Amino acid sequence: MPPTDATAHAANAAIDTGADTSPGTAESSAAEGSDSEDTLDLRLPDELIALFAAEADTGEARSDAPRAAPTLLTAPALTAPAFVTASALFATADDDLLDRVADWGPTVTPSGVFQLVPVQVERDLPLINRWMNDPAVAEFWELAGPRDMTERHLRAQLSGDGRSVPCLGVLEGTPMSYWEIYRADLDPLARHVPLRPHDTGIHLLIGEVADRGRKLGSTLLRAVADLALNKRPACARVIAEPDLRNTPSVAAFLSAGFRFSAEVDLPAKRAALMIRDRSLRNLL
């Protein structure tokens, strides 16, 4: 699970220590006990291979020859460029596991225009590291320390497969919060909580002390949860798991339209499982 609620003393949220949540830690399990004899062995017929070889030796096929309809088994599929094309035929929106967070764009909130901007380490590391060393943040994120500690946490996500995207929260043009938008169903959290395909998780910390204690957390949590539901049609729920001790954070989620689902024992904490349902978003 990613970090806990960083805003322990303000009604804002962040989630668990990053120890368990780097993008590469979630397991994609294969069925146990399978053996190689169950593998499907696909092989082109010898006659077809010989035909391709003959065409390669004689150069281009005659221009007046009838063209086969494009399929994965036509001759170009044996060449490198065609191999890329064939792979592209299988590409889906799922290739980007979070539907391009960078393109979610701005949203208008009661506190101003807000936007998630994916982190660039070289640009954002000093600011995020300063926030991580704030005692109110460090109590739950447990990432206080030198810059290289924060950098490792960020790069673990940025170098992964895209199941977690670290972002700055920019309000009226000013970076003021740190977010992690992640595929909860692909996270280690799924080992402990029943999750559904495409459940989207949120971790948040409010970075600046002046922004805490004025209900910004609730405002921004609602805005980002609604962004996720708007921009990810396959996502039916937005998930969070603040530390149960962090009463202001749990209250912020409740005010943002999340419902309390359960208490969950996680490796680093006892958490409140908070859920914002697409089906209930207009009621809460």
PECORHU-V45585 format. One record per backbone hydrogen bond with DSSP energy under -1.0 kcal/mol. CO is the residue of the C=O (numbers start at 0). NH is the residue of the N-H. If there is no record, write none. Layout:
CO;NH
CO;NH
//
This chain:
2;15
5;7
6;9
9;11
14;3
21;24
34;37
35;38
44;48
45;49
46;50
47;51
48;52
49;53
50;54
51;55
52;56
53;57
61;64
70;73
73;76
74;77
75;78
78;82
79;83
80;84
81;85
82;86
83;87
84;88
86;89
87;90
91;94
92;95
95;98
99;102
100;103
106;113
108;111
111;108
112;171
113;106
114;169
116;167
119;123
120;124
123;127
124;128
125;129
126;130
127;131
128;132
130;133
133;137
134;138
136;139
136;140
137;141
139;3
145;148
145;149
146;150
147;151
148;152
149;153
150;154
151;155
153;157
154;158
156;159
162;182
164;180
165;118
166;178
167;116
168;175
168;176
169;114
170;173
173;170
175;206
176;168
177;204
178;166
179;202
180;164
181;183
181;200
182;185
183;186
186;189
187;190
188;191
188;192
195;198
198;183
198;184
199;238
200;181
202;179
203;5
204;177
207;210
208;211
214;218
215;219
216;220
217;221
218;222
219;223
220;224
221;225
222;226
223;227
224;228
225;229
226;230
227;231
231;234
235;277
236;199
237;275
238;201
239;273
241;271
242;245
244;246
245;249
246;250
247;251
248;252
249;253
250;254
251;255
252;257
253;256
258;274
261;272
263;270
268;265
269;243
270;263
272;260
273;239
274;258
275;237
279;282
279;283
//
